[in-house]
Amino acid sequence: MSLPRTALCILIWAIAIPMFGQARIDPALPPAPLTHTRTLLLFPGVDTVKDPNAVLPPLTKKQKFEIFWQRTFDVSLPVEAFLFAEGTNAVNYSPHYGTDEVALAKRFGAYAGSIAGSSFFTDGVFPSIFHQDPRYFRKGHGSVPSRIWYAIESEFVTRGDNGNMQFNISGVLGFGFSTALTNAWYPRNSITLTDTLQRFGAKIALSGVINLLREFGATGDKTSSHP
């Protein structure tokens, strides 16, 4: 079997297998408040559902943008942006601002904007357009490898507002649009097709890592007061 066919079979398998599972979104249920958690006691988990077997109502458009709002205007965003800026400043990874203190400040601002832009598109805009749920539904049980696979697979398979499992077009397009948006403030020597594709791939990979943190580190349940 050729490599393209093998990749296609793997993709079909990854998408089709969860479709046989029990629906976890019931569109007949009335709206319910968001459940707020913390991952590693710092990162907001308002987009994390700890029990993937729970039957929940679909999110309203307002709630999807509320997830964006709470993820963006949270104390963890400057922490994330600083960690990315510090790490990439040390090796002068894209965006190529250099490695001095001014470059560090520029990177901090660039990453803060990139994180916010990603959340805007992947949590608010495209889930509202395609009627998909941007939340991560934690597996929470089973072997460690199965939970790792589940976290990675969740980048490409998501729940629709109708309760059906779907290809995560909201996430893929969201990362694509947010990557293109960052070109508006990145330096010209970082706006190449190769750099842009690398940043797009890095966003998906990073989101997979965040899913792993959600899977193994979600703590501190608290219900949001917003419907």
N, C-alpha and C positions, 0 to 999 in steps of 0.2 A: 504493500500500500504506500502511495506517495506521501511525502511530508504534508502537502496541502490537504489531502484527504484525511490524513491522520488528525491534523489540527482541527479540521471541520467536524470530524466525529467526536473529538474531545469536547468541542464547544457545544455541539448538539446534546451530548450526554450531560454536560454540566448544567445546561438550561432545562432539559427535559426531566431529569430525575426529580428535582424538587416539586414539579407540577403534580406528582402523585401524592404529595403530602397534604395534610389537612389545611384548609384555608384558615388564615389567622387574622384576616380582615373581614368583618361582616358589615357591608354597607347599610344593612337594615338598622344597625344600632345608632342611637343618637350621639352627637359629639360628646367627648369626654375630655377633662383636663389633661394636659401633657404631664407625663411623669418625669421629674428631673432627677438625674443621678450625677455623681462625680466619678470620673475615671482617674485612678491613682490620686484621689483626694484633691485634684487640681483641675483637670480638664472637664468641661461641661459635657454631661451625658444626656441632655434634653432630647437628643436624637437616638437614644438607646433604650430598647425595650428588653428588660432582663429575661423575661420568660417568652421564648419564641412560640410556645404553644398557647399563649393567651389569645382569647378571641377579643379583638378590639375594633372600635369603629374607625372608619377612615379619617384621616386628618382633614380639616378644612383648609382652604387656601390661606386663611389668616394664620392658622397654626403652623403651616409650612414656613411662612415668612417669619413667624415668631421664633422658630428654630434658628433661622439665619440670624435674627436679632440677638438672641441669647448666646449664640456661639461667637458672634463678632464682638459684642460689647460685654466681654467677660475678661476678668483679670488674667485668664490664661493666654489670651491672644498675644499681648506683648511678650509674655514668657516664650511662647512658641516662636514668635518672630525673632526674638533676640538669639535663641538657640540656633535657628537656621542661619541668621546673619553671622554669628560668631564662628560657626562651623565652616561656612562657605568662604568667609573672609580669610580664614587661615590657609585655604588652598586656592583662593581666587577663582572659585567656581562661579558659573553664570548666576546672576548678571556680573559682568566683568568691570567692576568699579575700581579694582585695585585692592590693596590690603592695609591702607592706613586707617586712622580713626574716622576720617570723613567718609571713607568707603564703607566702614562698618555702620555708620549712621544711615547712609543711603540704602544699604542692604536691609537694614531694619525696616525702614519705611516701605521698601519694595516688597518685602515678605509679608508685612502686615497687610498691605493692599492685596497681595496675592491670596492670602488666607481668607480675607473677607470676601473677595471676588468669587473664590471657589464655593464658599458657603452660599452666597447669593444665588448662584446659578444651580448648584446641585441640591440645595435644600429648599429654595423658594421658587425660582422661575420655572425650571423645567419639570419638577414634580407637579407643579400646578398645571402646566400645559398638557403633560402626558398622563395626568391622573395617577401618579405613582407615589409610593410612600418612601420618603428619604431616610426613615429611621433604620437603625441596625437592630435586628432581632437576635438577641444573644442566644446561642445554643445552650450553654450552661451545663452540659452533661455529655457523657461519652468519653472516648479516648482522646488524648491530647492531639494526635494526628488528625482525627476526624473533626475536631474543633478548629484546628488550624486551617484545614481544607474548607470548612464552612465559612470561616472569616474571609478567606481569599475569594471563594466563590461568590460571596455576597457583593463583591465589587461589580459583578456582571449579571447577577440575578436578584431581582427585587420583587416586592409585593405591589400589585396595583391596588388602587382604591376600590376595585371591584372584588378583591380577595384572591385574584389569580396571580400565580407567579409569572414574571415577565422578564425579558431582557432589560437590563438597567440602562435604557437609553438616556434617562435623565442624568445619571452620573457620568456616562461617557461624554455626552454632549456638553454637560456642565463643565467638566474639566477642560474640554476643548475650547469652549468660549472663554473661560477664565484665563487659560493660557494665552489666548490671542489678546485678551484685554491687557495683560501685563506688558505686552509690547508697547503699550502707550507710554509707559514710564521707564522702561528698561533702556539702557544706553544702546546706541546704534550697533556697536560691535557685538551685542548680544542678541540682536534680532536677525538671526539666520534661520533657515528652514531646519537645519540640524539642531540648533539650540532650542528652537521652539518645540520640536518633536521630543527632544530629550526632557524638556520641562513637563510636557504632557505626560510622558511615560512616568516621570518621577512623581507627578501628582497622583496617578493611579496607584503606583507602588506605595507611596506614603499613606494613602487612604487605606490600603490593605494592612499596613502596619498599625494604623489607628484602630482598624477593626479588631486586630489581635489584642490591642490594649483594652478595647471594649469587652471582648470575649473573656479575657482572663483578669481584668482589673476593675470592672464596674462595681462601685460601692455607693453607699449613701443615698438611699431612695428618699425622694421628697416630691410631693405633688405640686405642680405649678398652679397658681391661683387663676390663670387665664384659661377660659374655655377654648 
